[in-house]
């Protein structure tokens, strides 16, 4: 499927009425030209460096390979820190055309409305409407083209009216409050002759000048008339209300998109000219604003605002214990900012980094994870590459406008949230901004709460661990059995278990001390752990016994493999250990036929019975017999030197006992008969030499205590393949 044609729009404070008109014009024109829009905005602009960092991070989500161009309105941001950062980011990374509304900076394509003629119109109103002869123009910085252009509009009007003007008639300021205060001081101190009127080229300076003149004893408009420019809501609410020029922000927005379209396609297009600016005559110039109609305020909008305040959003979000619960609450409360008639036409998309809930000091501060996780209000859930910005599979047919806000807590990046709308941008309102701030706080609260739970769980789990081996003690892990049982049922697998008891420990403790016996238990625990598969769990049962619980489709095979691996590793430990003692294991295994009916207590009883069976066999062990130590040493010698001509006669002579008695006590002591144990030792040695050396087979046979013919026959019978095949397969 071909990529959808789309532009990106970057601007601040979209909830502001003037800016809302601007973006409305952009979206209407984009729709007419067949483009959808990604709109990147901010939650808040403040002086807190960490919050500022978190807000700026949103622009790392921009991938210019999935958009055709950018419209950027820097003047809609409160702080130069924000638009300076965006300027630099676009300069370094942007590969598509950028139309920059307002300030002419860098290599961007500039676009602005005809403010020269509009300033001229409002100046003419003062001259002909109020008979003003001596006028001043307070504009922005002298090095700013916008400020110069507006000053030229003032001069145009003065020339048309035949009024005198000079360089001192134009006052270059800052487009902010300080220059206005300075001008009021100069007038009050008679440094500058009192004018009949001051034309301010934005509302901020006009409001500030009115206040400063009033503080110094001047009456506005009786002593000095003041006008502004922009048509801001503040100008209307001020006392006196500021005469201003409401520019056509919608026309400006449409024009910026037309210019971008021309740069993308090379095709010229025009906007309709039905929407124009107008002078708003009010009290500050001497006019009355009683004829100015109150702007309509939709009752549904008021209900939305009141509903948000009454909704207890914060409490509902903070009650969530999991991400799913939080998301469900989020989507359930969309009606708090989305007007009823648009509810079914909008989608809310929460896109989280893969590491969003990292609470360590190394949390994500810059950029986003390569893979993001999306949760949508329409039920969609998926992972996607961040370079897509949003998954292509979620694209709607036809026009859509998607508004992005950063999701973060101070400088910790969580991801971003997208509000996908068909047409009505009124749903991107102050209530939505508040809502998203609550989401940010709720995610932080949730991650912190879950981390505290995790720490509490780990603390309780640490109390469940055996201090010597680090293994969990099964008796102390209340929920483990249920988790393993349920996981097995979900995967349609059978459960099996093996109980392993360590032998020779008491003898080592008596002869070498408790430190050596502890080392041996740790060795056995390590061997048992390494022999576990991915779905096998090992626990400590008693001081010298362990329990392995496994889950799989072939339990008998898995149990057999587990015991064989243990025996091989025990054999390897015996022949490589520098200690002059030997340890061994006894085991019982069982396949659990119907685990769903078993409680943890039932499993403990099962373990206990299996241990009793091992102990019953161990009771026959002649550990108090005079030959016990000699048997342990003899077995070690058999393991270390398989090449010797071991036989029942030879071993019984070493112990000075009869051969039949030797066979009996060997079996009772180690749980395996002598002949089988000898063969297993020699086969383990053979496998080790086959895989770790390049010795010829006759040499290997000799080192294992066989002649070549018998070695080949025994090996094939034991493993079903020849030694050569075993070596080739690199078992």
C-alpha positions as CSV (number, residue, x, y, z in Angstrom):
1,X,0.0,0.0,0.0
2,X,1.3,3.4,-1.0
3,X,2.3,5.7,1.9
4,X,-0.3,8.2,2.8
5,X,0.4,11.8,1.8
6,X,1.0,13.8,5.0
7,X,2.5,17.0,6.3
8,X,3.8,17.8,9.8
9,X,2.7,20.9,11.7
10,X,4.8,22.2,14.6
11,X,3.2,24.8,16.8
12,X,2.5,25.7,20.5
13,X,-0.6,26.6,22.5
14,X,-3.1,25.2,20.0
15,X,-5.8,25.6,22.6
16,X,-5.4,29.4,22.3
17,X,-8.3,30.7,20.1
18,X,-6.0,32.6,17.7
19,X,-3.7,29.6,17.2
20,X,-6.7,27.4,16.9
21,X,-7.9,29.5,13.9
22,X,-4.4,29.3,12.4
23,X,-4.3,25.5,12.6
24,X,-7.9,25.2,11.4
25,X,-6.9,27.0,8.2
26,X,-3.9,24.7,7.8
27,X,-6.0,21.5,8.2
28,X,-8.8,22.8,5.9
29,X,-6.3,23.6,3.2
30,X,-4.3,20.3,3.7
31,X,-7.5,18.3,3.3
32,X,-8.4,20.2,0.1
33,X,-5.0,19.3,-1.3
34,X,-5.3,15.7,-0.3
35,X,-2.9,15.7,2.6
36,X,-3.4,14.4,6.2
37,X,-1.5,16.0,9.1
38,X,0.6,15.1,12.1
39,X,0.5,18.0,14.5
40,X,3.2,18.2,17.2
41,X,2.4,20.4,20.2
42,X,3.3,20.7,23.9
43,X,1.7,20.1,27.2
44,X,3.2,23.1,28.9
45,X,5.9,25.7,28.6
46,X,7.7,26.6,31.8
47,X,11.1,27.6,33.2
48,X,11.8,24.2,34.8
49,X,14.7,22.7,32.9
50,X,13.8,19.1,33.4
51,X,10.2,19.6,32.3
52,X,11.4,21.6,29.3
53,X,13.7,18.8,28.4
54,X,10.8,16.3,28.6
55,X,8.6,18.4,26.4
56,X,11.3,19.0,23.8
57,X,11.9,15.3,23.4
58,X,8.7,15.0,21.4
59,X,10.4,16.3,18.3
60,X,12.7,13.2,18.3
61,X,9.6,11.3,17.2
62,X,9.6,13.1,13.9
63,X,10.8,10.9,11.1
64,X,11.0,12.9,7.9
65,X,10.8,9.8,5.7
66,X,7.1,9.4,6.4
67,X,6.1,13.1,5.8
68,X,6.2,15.3,2.7
69,X,6.8,18.7,4.3
70,X,6.6,20.8,7.5
71,X,4.7,23.9,8.5
72,X,6.3,25.5,11.5
73,X,4.9,28.4,13.5
74,X,7.6,29.4,16.1
75,X,5.8,32.5,17.3
76,X,3.1,30.3,18.8
77,X,5.6,29.1,21.5
78,X,6.0,31.3,24.6
79,X,9.8,30.9,24.9
80,X,12.6,31.3,22.4
81,X,14.2,28.4,24.2
82,X,11.6,26.1,22.6
83,X,11.6,27.4,19.1
84,X,15.4,27.9,19.1
85,X,15.7,24.2,19.9
86,X,13.2,23.3,17.2
87,X,15.1,25.5,14.7
88,X,18.3,23.6,15.4
89,X,16.6,20.2,15.3
90,X,15.0,20.9,11.9
91,X,18.3,22.3,10.5
92,X,20.2,19.2,11.5
93,X,17.6,16.5,10.7
94,X,14.9,17.7,8.3
95,X,15.1,16.5,4.7
96,X,11.8,17.9,3.4
97,X,10.6,21.5,2.7
98,X,9.9,23.6,5.7
99,X,7.6,26.7,5.6
100,X,8.3,28.9,8.6
101,X,5.5,31.2,9.6
102,X,6.6,34.6,11.0
103,X,10.2,35.1,11.8
104,X,12.6,34.9,8.9
105,X,15.5,32.8,10.0
106,X,17.9,30.5,8.3
107,X,17.2,28.7,5.1
108,X,13.5,28.1,5.8
109,X,10.7,29.2,3.4
110,X,9.2,32.3,5.2
111,X,5.5,33.1,5.1
112,X,3.5,35.9,6.8
113,X,0.3,37.8,6.3
114,X,0.2,41.4,5.0
115,X,0.7,43.1,8.3
116,X,2.1,46.2,6.6
117,X,-1.3,47.1,5.2
118,X,-3.1,46.1,8.4
119,X,-1.0,48.3,10.6
120,X,-1.6,51.1,8.0
121,X,-5.4,50.6,8.3
122,X,-5.3,50.8,12.1
123,X,-3.1,53.9,11.9
124,X,-5.5,55.5,9.5
125,X,-8.3,54.8,11.9
126,X,-6.5,56.9,14.5
127,X,-5.8,59.7,12.1
128,X,-9.2,60.0,10.4
129,X,-11.5,58.5,13.1
130,X,-10.0,60.4,16.0
131,X,-8.2,63.3,14.4
132,X,-4.8,62.2,15.8
133,X,-1.8,64.2,14.4
134,X,1.1,63.3,16.6
135,X,1.6,59.5,16.5
136,X,4.3,57.1,17.7
137,X,4.8,53.5,16.5
138,X,6.0,51.0,19.1
139,X,7.3,47.9,17.2
140,X,9.6,45.0,17.8
141,X,13.4,44.7,17.6
142,X,15.0,46.6,14.7
143,X,16.8,43.6,13.4
144,X,13.5,41.7,13.0
145,X,11.9,41.8,9.5
146,X,8.4,41.5,11.0
147,X,9.0,44.6,13.2
148,X,10.4,46.5,10.2
149,X,7.5,45.6,8.0
150,X,4.9,46.7,10.6
151,X,6.8,50.0,11.0
152,X,6.6,50.5,7.3
153,X,2.8,50.2,7.4
154,X,2.7,53.0,10.0
155,X,4.9,55.2,7.8
156,X,2.6,54.4,4.8
157,X,-0.4,55.8,6.7
158,X,1.5,58.9,7.9
159,X,2.5,59.6,4.3
160,X,-1.0,59.1,2.9
161,X,-2.3,61.5,5.5
162,X,0.5,64.0,4.9
163,X,1.6,64.0,8.5
164,X,5.2,64.6,9.6
165,X,7.3,61.7,10.9
166,X,10.9,61.0,11.6
167,X,13.2,58.3,12.9
168,X,12.1,59.2,16.4
169,X,8.5,58.5,15.5
170,X,9.4,54.8,15.3
171,X,10.3,53.2,18.6
172,X,11.9,49.8,18.3
173,X,11.2,47.6,21.3
174,X,10.9,43.9,22.2
175,X,7.4,42.8,21.3
176,X,7.0,42.4,25.0
177,X,6.2,44.4,28.1
178,X,9.6,46.1,28.9
179,X,9.8,48.3,25.9
180,X,6.3,49.6,26.6
181,X,7.2,50.4,30.2
182,X,10.3,52.3,29.0
183,X,8.3,54.3,26.5
184,X,5.7,55.3,29.2
185,X,8.6,56.4,31.4
186,X,10.1,58.6,28.6
187,X,6.7,60.2,28.1
188,X,6.1,60.8,31.8
189,X,9.6,62.2,32.3
190,X,9.1,64.5,29.2
191,X,12.1,62.9,27.5
192,X,9.7,62.3,24.6
193,X,6.9,64.6,23.7
194,X,3.5,63.4,24.6
195,X,1.8,61.9,21.5
196,X,-1.9,61.9,20.6
197,X,-1.7,58.2,20.1
198,X,0.6,55.2,20.1
199,X,0.3,52.4,17.5
200,X,1.6,49.2,19.2
201,X,2.4,46.4,16.7
202,X,1.2,43.7,19.1
203,X,-1.3,43.4,21.9
204,X,1.2,42.6,24.6
205,X,2.9,45.9,24.2
206,X,-0.4,47.8,24.0
207,X,-1.7,46.2,27.2
208,X,1.6,47.0,29.0
209,X,1.7,50.6,27.7
210,X,-1.8,51.2,28.9
211,X,-1.0,49.9,32.4
212,X,2.3,51.9,32.6
213,X,0.7,55.2,31.4
214,X,-2.1,54.7,34.0
215,X,0.4,54.2,36.8
216,X,2.1,57.5,35.8
217,X,-1.2,59.5,35.9
218,X,-2.2,59.4,32.2
219,X,-5.7,58.5,31.1
220,X,-6.2,56.1,28.2
221,X,-7.8,57.2,25.9
222,X,-8.4,60.7,27.2
223,X,-4.7,61.7,27.3
224,X,-3.2,59.2,24.9
225,X,-4.9,56.8,22.6
226,X,-3.4,53.3,22.3
227,X,-4.0,50.5,19.8
228,X,-2.7,47.0,19.6
229,X,-2.4,44.3,16.9
230,X,-3.3,40.5,17.0
231,X,-6.8,40.4,18.3
232,X,-6.0,38.4,21.4
233,X,-8.5,37.5,24.1
234,X,-6.5,39.5,26.6
235,X,-7.0,42.7,24.6
236,X,-10.7,42.3,25.0
237,X,-10.7,41.6,28.7
238,X,-8.3,44.5,29.5
239,X,-9.7,47.7,31.1
240,X,-9.8,49.7,29.0
241,X,-10.5,47.2,26.2
242,X,-7.7,47.5,23.6
243,X,-8.5,48.5,20.0
244,X,-6.7,46.0,17.9
245,X,-6.6,44.3,14.6
246,X,-7.8,40.7,14.4
247,X,-5.7,39.2,11.7
248,X,-7.0,36.3,9.7
249,X,-5.1,33.5,11.2
250,X,-7.2,31.0,9.2
251,X,-6.1,32.7,6.0
252,X,-2.5,32.7,7.2
253,X,-2.8,28.9,7.9
254,X,-4.2,28.2,4.5
255,X,-1.6,30.3,2.8
256,X,1.3,28.5,4.6
257,X,0.0,25.1,3.4
258,X,-0.4,26.3,-0.2
259,X,3.2,27.5,-0.2
260,X,4.4,24.2,1.2
261,X,2.3,22.4,-1.4
262,X,4.0,24.5,-4.1
263,X,7.5,23.6,-2.7
264,X,6.6,19.9,-2.6
265,X,5.0,19.5,-6.0
266,X,6.1,22.5,-8.0
267,X,2.4,23.3,-8.6
268,X,1.1,26.8,-7.6
269,X,-2.2,27.0,-5.8
270,X,-4.3,29.8,-4.3
271,X,-6.5,30.0,-1.1
272,X,-10.0,31.4,-1.1
273,X,-10.0,35.0,0.1
274,X,-13.4,34.9,1.9
275,X,-11.8,35.2,5.4
276,X,-10.2,38.6,6.1
277,X,-8.9,40.5,9.1
278,X,-10.8,43.3,10.8
279,X,-10.2,46.3,13.1
280,X,-11.8,45.8,16.5
281,X,-12.6,49.3,17.7
282,X,-12.7,49.5,21.5
283,X,-12.2,51.8,24.4
284,X,-8.4,52.4,24.3
285,X,-8.7,54.5,21.1
286,X,-11.8,56.3,22.2
287,X,-14.4,54.1,20.5
288,X,-17.1,52.2,22.3
289,X,-17.1,48.4,22.2
290,X,-20.7,48.0,23.2
291,X,-21.6,47.0,19.7
292,X,-19.1,44.2,19.7
293,X,-21.0,40.9,20.1
294,X,-20.1,38.4,22.7
295,X,-18.5,35.4,21.1
296,X,-20.7,32.4,21.2
297,X,-19.9,29.9,23.9
298,X,-21.2,26.5,23.1
299,X,-23.1,25.1,26.0
300,X,-21.7,21.7,25.3
301,X,-18.2,23.2,25.7
302,X,-19.1,24.5,29.1
303,X,-20.5,21.2,30.1
304,X,-17.3,19.6,29.0
305,X,-15.2,21.9,31.2
306,X,-17.4,21.5,34.2
307,X,-17.5,17.7,33.6
308,X,-13.8,17.6,33.6
309,X,-13.5,19.4,36.9
310,X,-16.2,17.2,38.5
311,X,-14.8,13.9,37.1
312,X,-12.0,13.0,39.6
313,X,-9.7,12.0,36.8
314,X,-6.7,12.1,39.0
315,X,-8.2,9.8,41.6
316,X,-9.4,7.4,39.0
317,X,-6.0,7.2,37.2
318,X,-4.1,6.8,40.5
319,X,-6.3,3.9,41.6
320,X,-5.0,1.7,38.7
321,X,-2.5,-1.0,39.8
322,X,-1.5,-2.1,36.3
323,X,-0.9,-0.5,32.9
324,X,-4.1,-2.2,31.6
325,X,-6.2,-0.8,34.4
326,X,-4.8,2.7,33.8
327,X,-5.4,2.5,30.1
328,X,-9.0,1.3,30.6
329,X,-9.6,4.3,32.9
330,X,-8.0,6.6,30.3
331,X,-10.2,5.5,27.5
332,X,-13.3,5.4,29.7
333,X,-12.8,9.1,30.5
334,X,-12.3,10.4,26.9
335,X,-15.7,12.0,27.1
336,X,-14.3,14.5,29.6
337,X,-12.6,16.4,26.8
338,X,-14.2,15.1,23.6
339,X,-17.6,16.6,22.7
340,X,-20.4,14.0,22.5
341,X,-21.0,14.5,18.8
342,X,-17.4,13.6,17.9
343,X,-16.9,10.8,20.4
344,X,-17.1,7.9,17.9
345,X,-15.0,9.7,15.3
346,X,-11.9,10.1,17.4
347,X,-9.2,7.7,18.5
348,X,-6.7,8.1,21.4
349,X,-3.4,6.3,20.9
350,X,-0.9,5.8,23.7
351,X,2.6,5.0,22.4
352,X,5.0,3.9,25.1
353,X,8.8,3.1,25.0
354,X,9.8,-0.4,25.7
355,X,11.6,0.8,28.8
356,X,9.0,3.4,29.9
357,X,8.7,2.0,33.5
358,X,12.4,2.1,34.2
359,X,12.7,3.8,37.6
360,X,16.5,3.6,38.0
361,X,18.8,6.6,37.6
362,X,19.5,5.4,34.0
363,X,16.0,6.1,32.7
364,X,15.5,7.3,29.2
365,X,15.9,11.1,28.8
366,X,16.5,11.5,25.0
367,X,14.7,10.0,22.0
368,X,12.5,7.0,21.9
369,X,13.1,3.2,21.9
370,X,13.4,1.6,18.4
371,X,10.3,-0.5,19.2
372,X,7.2,1.2,20.7
373,X,4.1,-0.3,22.1
374,X,0.7,1.1,21.1
375,X,-2.6,0.9,22.9
376,X,-5.6,2.4,21.1
377,X,-9.0,3.4,22.4
378,X,-10.5,1.3,19.5
379,X,-9.0,-1.9,21.0
380,X,-5.9,-2.1,18.9
381,X,-2.6,-3.1,20.5
382,X,0.6,-3.7,18.7
383,X,4.4,-3.1,18.7
384,X,5.8,-1.0,15.9
385,X,9.0,0.6,14.7
386,X,9.2,4.1,16.1
387,X,10.4,5.3,12.7
388,X,6.8,4.9,11.5
389,X,5.7,7.4,14.2
390,X,2.4,5.5,14.1
391,X,1.8,2.0,12.6
392,X,0.7,2.2,9.0
393,X,-1.9,-0.5,9.6
394,X,-3.9,2.0,11.7
395,X,-4.1,4.6,8.9
396,X,-7.7,5.7,8.1
397,X,-9.0,6.2,4.7
398,X,-9.3,9.8,3.7
399,X,-8.2,12.9,5.7
400,X,-7.2,12.7,9.3
401,X,-5.4,15.1,11.7
402,X,-3.4,13.5,14.5
403,X,-2.3,15.6,17.4
404,X,0.9,14.5,19.3
405,X,1.8,15.4,22.8
406,X,4.9,14.2,24.8
407,X,4.3,11.7,27.6
408,X,6.9,12.2,30.3
409,X,7.5,13.0,33.9
410,X,10.0,15.9,34.1
411,X,12.9,14.7,32.0
412,X,12.0,11.0,32.0
413,X,10.6,10.0,28.6
414,X,7.7,7.6,28.5
415,X,6.5,8.0,24.9
416,X,3.9,10.1,23.3
417,X,0.1,10.3,23.1
418,X,-1.8,10.9,19.8
419,X,-5.4,12.2,19.4
420,X,-6.6,11.1,16.0
421,X,-9.5,13.3,14.7
422,X,-11.4,13.5,11.5
423,X,-12.2,17.2,11.4
424,X,-13.2,18.9,14.6
425,X,-10.0,20.3,16.2
426,X,-12.0,21.8,19.1
427,X,-11.5,18.4,20.8
428,X,-7.8,19.5,21.2
429,X,-8.7,21.8,24.1
430,X,-7.5,22.8,27.6
431,X,-9.4,19.9,29.0
432,X,-7.4,17.6,26.8
433,X,-4.1,19.2,27.9
434,X,-5.1,18.7,31.5
435,X,-6.1,15.2,30.8
436,X,-2.7,14.4,29.2
437,X,-0.9,16.0,32.2
438,X,-2.8,13.6,34.4
439,X,-1.7,10.7,32.2
440,X,1.9,11.8,32.7
441,X,1.5,11.9,36.4
442,X,-0.4,8.7,36.5
443,X,2.3,6.8,34.6
444,X,4.9,8.1,37.0
445,X,2.7,7.1,40.0
446,X,2.1,3.7,38.5
447,X,5.7,2.9,37.8
448,X,6.7,4.1,41.2
449,X,4.0,2.1,42.9
450,X,4.9,-1.0,41.0
451,X,8.5,-0.6,41.8
452,X,7.7,-0.4,45.5
453,X,5.6,-3.6,45.1
454,X,8.5,-5.2,43.3
455,X,10.9,-4.2,46.1
456,X,8.5,-5.5,48.7
457,X,8.1,-8.7,46.7
458,X,11.9,-9.1,46.3
459,X,12.3,-8.5,50.0
460,X,9.8,-11.2,50.8
461,X,11.4,-13.5,48.2
462,X,14.9,-12.9,49.6
463,X,13.6,-14.2,52.9
464,X,12.5,-17.3,50.9
465,X,16.0,-18.0,49.6
466,X,18.4,-20.4,51.1
467,X,21.4,-18.4,52.3
468,X,23.9,-21.0,51.4
469,X,22.9,-21.8,47.8
470,X,20.8,-18.9,46.8
471,X,18.0,-21.2,45.7
472,X,14.4,-20.6,46.8
473,X,13.2,-22.8,49.6
474,X,10.0,-24.3,48.2
475,X,8.2,-24.3,51.5
476,X,8.5,-20.5,51.7
477,X,7.3,-19.7,48.2
478,X,3.5,-19.7,48.6
479,X,2.6,-18.7,45.0
480,X,5.2,-20.5,43.0
481,X,3.4,-23.8,42.7
482,X,0.2,-22.2,41.4
483,X,2.2,-20.1,38.8
484,X,4.0,-23.2,37.5
485,X,0.8,-25.3,37.5
486,X,-1.2,-22.6,35.6
487,X,1.6,-22.0,33.2
488,X,1.8,-25.7,32.4
489,X,-1.9,-25.9,31.8
490,X,-1.9,-22.8,29.5
491,X,0.8,-24.5,27.4
492,X,-0.9,-27.9,27.4
493,X,2.2,-29.5,29.0
494,X,2.7,-32.2,31.7
495,X,4.4,-31.5,35.0
496,X,7.1,-33.7,36.3
497,X,9.4,-33.5,39.3
498,X,12.6,-35.0,40.6
499,X,13.9,-35.0,44.2
500,X,17.7,-35.2,44.5
501,X,19.5,-35.9,47.8
502,X,23.2,-35.4,48.3
503,X,25.3,-38.3,49.6
504,X,28.6,-38.2,51.3
505,X,28.0,-34.8,53.0
506,X,27.9,-36.1,56.6
507,X,31.2,-38.0,56.1
508,X,32.8,-34.9,54.7
509,X,31.6,-32.8,57.6
510,X,32.8,-35.3,60.1
511,X,36.2,-35.6,58.5
512,X,36.9,-32.1,57.1
513,X,34.5,-29.8,58.9
514,X,31.3,-27.9,58.2
515,X,32.9,-25.4,55.8
516,X,33.9,-28.2,53.4
517,X,30.5,-29.8,53.6
518,X,28.9,-26.4,52.8
519,X,31.1,-26.1,49.8
520,X,30.0,-29.5,48.6
521,X,26.3,-28.6,49.0
522,X,27.0,-25.4,47.0
523,X,28.7,-27.4,44.3
524,X,25.7,-29.8,44.0
525,X,23.3,-26.9,43.9
526,X,25.3,-25.3,41.0
527,X,25.4,-28.6,39.1
528,X,21.6,-29.2,39.6
529,X,20.9,-25.6,38.4
530,X,23.0,-25.9,35.3
531,X,21.3,-29.1,34.3
532,X,17.8,-27.4,34.3
533,X,16.1,-26.7,31.0
534,X,14.3,-23.4,30.3
535,X,11.0,-24.7,31.8
536,X,12.5,-26.4,34.8
537,X,12.7,-24.8,38.3
538,X,15.0,-25.9,41.1
539,X,14.3,-25.4,44.8
540,X,16.0,-26.3,48.0
541,X,13.9,-28.8,49.9
542,X,15.9,-29.7,53.1
543,X,19.5,-29.2,54.2
544,X,20.8,-31.8,51.8
545,X,18.0,-32.3,49.3
546,X,16.6,-30.4,46.3
547,X,13.4,-30.4,44.2
548,X,13.2,-29.9,40.5
549,X,9.8,-29.1,38.9
550,X,9.6,-29.2,35.1
551,X,7.0,-28.7,32.4
552,X,7.0,-30.3,29.0
553,X,5.4,-32.6,26.5
554,X,7.7,-35.6,27.0
555,X,8.2,-35.7,30.8
556,X,9.8,-39.2,31.0
557,X,12.4,-38.2,28.5
558,X,13.1,-34.9,30.2
559,X,13.5,-36.6,33.6
560,X,15.9,-39.2,32.2
561,X,18.0,-36.4,30.5
562,X,18.1,-34.4,33.7
563,X,19.4,-37.3,35.8
564,X,21.9,-38.3,33.2
565,X,23.2,-34.7,33.0
566,X,23.6,-34.6,36.7
567,X,25.5,-37.8,36.8
568,X,27.9,-36.7,34.1
569,X,28.6,-33.4,35.8
570,X,29.0,-35.1,39.1
571,X,31.5,-37.5,37.5
572,X,33.4,-34.6,35.9
573,X,33.5,-32.8,39.3
574,X,34.9,-35.9,40.9
575,X,37.7,-36.4,38.4
576,X,38.7,-32.7,38.3
577,X,38.3,-31.8,41.9
578,X,41.6,-31.3,43.9
579,X,39.8,-32.3,47.1
580,X,40.3,-35.8,48.4
581,X,36.7,-36.6,48.9
582,X,33.7,-37.7,46.9
583,X,30.1,-36.6,46.8
584,X,27.2,-38.4,45.0
585,X,23.5,-38.1,44.6
586,X,20.4,-40.2,45.0
587,X,17.2,-39.3,43.2
588,X,13.5,-40.1,42.9
589,X,11.4,-38.8,40.0
590,X,7.7,-38.7,39.2
591,X,5.3,-37.5,36.4
592,X,2.3,-35.6,37.8
593,X,-0.8,-37.0,36.2
594,X,-3.4,-34.4,37.2
595,X,-1.7,-31.3,38.7
596,X,-4.8,-29.1,38.5
597,X,-6.2,-30.6,41.7
598,X,-3.0,-30.3,43.7
599,X,-2.4,-27.6,46.2
600,X,0.9,-26.5,47.5
601,X,0.4,-28.6,50.5
602,X,-0.3,-31.7,48.4
603,X,3.0,-31.1,46.5
604,X,4.9,-30.8,49.7
605,X,3.4,-34.1,50.8
606,X,4.5,-35.7,47.5
607,X,8.1,-34.3,48.0
608,X,8.1,-35.7,51.5
609,X,7.1,-39.2,50.4
610,X,9.8,-39.1,47.6
611,X,12.4,-38.1,50.1
612,X,11.3,-40.9,52.5
613,X,11.8,-43.4,49.7
614,X,15.3,-42.1,49.2
615,X,16.0,-42.2,52.9
616,X,14.7,-45.7,53.2
617,X,17.2,-46.8,50.7
618,X,19.9,-44.7,52.4
619,X,19.1,-46.4,55.7
620,X,20.6,-49.6,54.3
621,X,23.8,-47.7,53.7
622,X,26.5,-48.9,56.0
623,X,27.7,-45.4,56.8
624,X,28.9,-46.6,60.2
625,X,30.6,-49.5,58.7
626,X,34.4,-49.7,58.9
627,X,34.6,-49.8,55.1
628,X,32.6,-46.7,54.3
629,X,35.6,-44.3,54.0
630,X,37.4,-46.9,51.9
631,X,34.4,-47.3,49.6
632,X,34.3,-43.5,49.0
633,X,38.0,-43.4,48.2
634,X,37.6,-46.5,46.0
635,X,34.8,-44.9,43.9
636,X,36.9,-41.8,43.4
637,X,39.8,-43.8,42.2
638,X,37.5,-45.6,39.8
639,X,36.3,-42.3,38.4
640,X,39.7,-40.8,38.2
641,X,41.5,-43.9,36.7
642,X,39.0,-45.7,34.5
643,X,42.0,-47.3,32.6
644,X,42.8,-49.6,35.5
645,X,41.6,-53.2,35.3
646,X,38.9,-52.8,37.9
647,X,37.0,-55.9,38.9
648,X,35.0,-57.2,41.8
649,X,37.9,-59.4,42.8
650,X,40.4,-56.5,42.7
651,X,38.1,-54.2,44.7
652,X,37.1,-56.8,47.3
653,X,40.8,-57.6,47.9
654,X,41.5,-53.9,48.5
655,X,38.8,-53.9,51.2
656,X,39.8,-57.3,52.4
657,X,36.2,-58.6,52.1
658,X,34.4,-61.1,49.9
659,X,33.4,-60.2,46.4
660,X,29.7,-60.8,47.1
661,X,29.8,-58.7,50.2
662,X,31.6,-55.9,48.2
663,X,28.9,-55.9,45.6
664,X,26.2,-55.7,48.3
665,X,27.7,-52.8,50.3
666,X,28.6,-50.9,47.1
667,X,25.0,-51.0,45.9
668,X,23.7,-50.1,49.4
669,X,26.1,-47.2,49.7
670,X,25.8,-45.5,46.2
671,X,22.4,-46.8,45.0
672,X,24.0,-48.3,41.9
673,X,25.7,-51.6,41.4
674,X,29.5,-51.7,40.9
675,X,29.5,-53.1,37.3
676,X,27.1,-50.4,36.0
677,X,28.9,-47.6,37.9
678,X,32.2,-48.7,36.4
679,X,30.8,-48.8,32.9
680,X,29.2,-45.4,33.3
681,X,32.4,-43.9,34.6
682,X,34.3,-45.3,31.6
683,X,31.7,-44.1,29.1
684,X,31.7,-40.6,30.6
685,X,35.5,-40.6,30.2
686,X,35.1,-41.8,26.6
687,X,32.6,-39.0,25.7
688,X,34.9,-36.4,27.2
689,X,37.9,-37.6,25.3
690,X,35.9,-37.9,22.0
691,X,34.8,-34.3,22.2
692,X,37.8,-32.6,23.8
693,X,40.7,-34.4,22.2
694,X,41.8,-35.7,18.8
695,X,43.0,-39.0,20.1
696,X,42.6,-42.1,17.9
697,X,39.8,-44.5,19.0
698,X,42.3,-47.3,20.0
699,X,44.0,-44.8,22.3
700,X,40.7,-43.7,23.8
701,X,39.6,-47.3,24.3
702,X,42.9,-48.0,26.2
703,X,42.5,-44.9,28.5
704,X,38.9,-46.0,29.3
705,X,40.0,-49.6,30.3
706,X,38.8,-51.4,27.2
707,X,40.4,-53.1,24.2
708,X,39.3,-51.5,20.9
709,X,36.7,-54.2,20.0
710,X,34.9,-54.2,23.3
711,X,35.0,-50.4,23.5
712,X,33.2,-50.1,20.1
713,X,30.6,-52.7,21.1
714,X,29.9,-51.2,24.5
715,X,29.7,-47.6,23.3
716,X,27.3,-48.5,20.4
717,X,25.1,-50.5,22.7
718,X,25.0,-47.7,25.3
719,X,24.3,-44.7,23.0
720,X,23.0,-46.2,19.8
721,X,25.8,-44.7,17.6
722,X,29.5,-45.4,17.1
723,X,32.2,-43.3,18.8
724,X,33.1,-41.8,15.4
725,X,29.5,-40.7,14.9
726,X,29.4,-39.2,18.4
727,X,32.5,-37.2,17.7
728,X,31.2,-36.0,14.4
729,X,27.9,-34.9,15.9
730,X,29.9,-33.1,18.6
731,X,27.7,-34.1,21.5
